[in-house]
Amino acid sequence: MAIIVRMRGFRNFLVHRYGSIDDRKAYKDIKEGLKDFEKVFKAFEDAIERSRK
């Protein structure tokens, strides 16, 4: 999933460059990225539902 790869990349950026990030940009990216969690959760739900059939 491309979304998960981008999430992982952002997480790695935050962890490894914590002191040098632009707080406003990080806040904006995090806020906009929250929508991605809905997509990921939906994909997990769909996969679980398919596995039950």
C-alpha angles and dihedrals in degrees: 000000000000092000093059091048090053091047091051091049092052091047091051091049091052093048099045100036100031095136096049103047125113104243094208093052092045091050091049092048093047093047093049091044093059088083088063091064090062090054092048093048090048090051090051092048091049092049092050091048092050091049091055093058 
